[in-house]
Amino acid sequence: MSVSLTISKWIDSDRNNREFIVDIPVSFQSVWNRVWKTAIIACDVQLFKSCNVFTTEQIPKVLEELSRIYNWVQVNGGEDTSYITERIRDELKPFLIEFYQEHKGENYRFSVG
């Protein structure tokens, strides 16, 4: 199993009326459980965590959270350091930056799970 960042576009104010856009791989479930969860707690992450939804407008805050996780993992990530830092540096942050630039002000929702 794995953890993904799911992106949906909300069609209107009805939370059940949304269009699936894409799933972005975040981590293998075992690595998420072993390292990401601990990093999220240690870094006081509020948005980029399981069972939480964030919006397009919150992407800058999520990028800050990913930077804190990245820094924490560089010191505490153990054998998973390269895997996690590469996912953040090469995949997640570039994707979110580009998405924000292209869709700022649009009604997208992101969930990690």
C-alpha positions in Angstrom: 0.0 0.0 0.0 1.0 3.6 -0.4 0.1 7.1 0.6 -1.0 9.6 -2.1 -1.9 13.2 -2.4 -5.4 13.2 -4.0 -6.5 16.3 -5.9 -10.2 17.1 -6.6 -11.9 20.1 -8.1 -15.1 21.1 -6.3 -17.8 21.8 -8.8 -19.9 23.9 -6.4 -20.6 24.3 -2.7 -22.0 20.7 -2.5 -19.1 18.7 -1.0 -20.2 15.6 -2.8 -20.0 17.2 -6.2 -16.4 17.1 -7.1 -14.2 15.9 -10.0 -11.2 13.7 -9.4 -8.1 15.2 -10.9 -5.1 13.1 -10.0 -3.3 11.1 -7.3 0.3 12.0 -6.6 2.4 9.3 -4.9 3.8 10.4 -1.6 5.3 7.4 0.1 5.1 3.7 0.7 2.8 3.0 3.6 5.6 1.4 5.7 7.8 4.5 5.3 4.9 6.8 6.0 4.2 4.9 9.3 7.8 4.7 10.3 9.1 8.2 9.4 6.6 10.6 8.0 4.1 10.3 10.9 6.9 11.1 13.4 8.2 14.0 11.3 4.7 15.4 11.0 4.3 15.4 14.8 7.8 16.7 15.5 7.4 19.5 13.0 3.9 20.5 14.1 2.4 20.0 10.7 -1.2 21.1 10.5 -2.1 20.7 6.8 0.0 18.0 5.1 -1.1 15.0 7.1 -3.5 12.0 6.9 -7.2 12.6 7.0 -6.9 16.3 6.4 -8.0 18.5 3.5 -6.3 21.6 2.3 -7.1 24.1 -0.5 -5.2 25.7 -3.4 -4.8 28.9 -1.3 -3.1 26.9 1.5 -0.4 25.5 -0.8 2.2 28.1 0.4 1.7 27.0 4.0 2.0 23.3 2.8 5.3 24.1 1.1 6.6 25.5 4.4 5.5 22.3 6.2 7.2 20.2 3.6 10.4 22.2 4.1 10.2 21.5 7.8 9.7 17.8 7.2 12.5 17.8 4.7 14.9 19.4 7.3 13.8 17.0 10.1 14.2 14.0 7.9 17.8 15.0 6.9 18.7 14.6 10.5 16.3 11.9 11.7 15.3 9.9 8.6 17.7 7.0 9.0 17.7 4.6 6.1 14.7 6.4 4.5 16.4 9.8 4.3 17.2 9.7 0.6 13.8 8.3 -0.4 11.8 10.9 1.5 14.0 13.9 0.7 13.9 13.1 -3.0 10.1 12.7 -2.9 9.8 16.2 -1.3 12.5 18.0 -3.3 12.0 16.4 -6.7 8.3 15.5 -6.8 6.0 17.1 -4.2 7.3 20.6 -4.0 7.8 21.2 -7.7 4.4 19.8 -8.4 2.7 22.0 -5.8 4.5 25.1 -6.8 3.5 24.7 -10.4 0.0 23.8 -9.5 -0.4 26.9 -7.3 1.0 29.1 -10.1 -1.4 27.7 -12.6 -4.5 27.4 -10.5 -4.3 30.1 -7.8 -7.8 31.2 -6.8 -9.5 28.0 -8.2 -11.5 25.7 -6.1 -9.3 22.6 -5.7 -9.0 20.3 -2.6 -6.1 18.2 -1.6 -6.1 15.2 0.7 -3.3 13.0 2.0 -4.1 9.3 2.5 
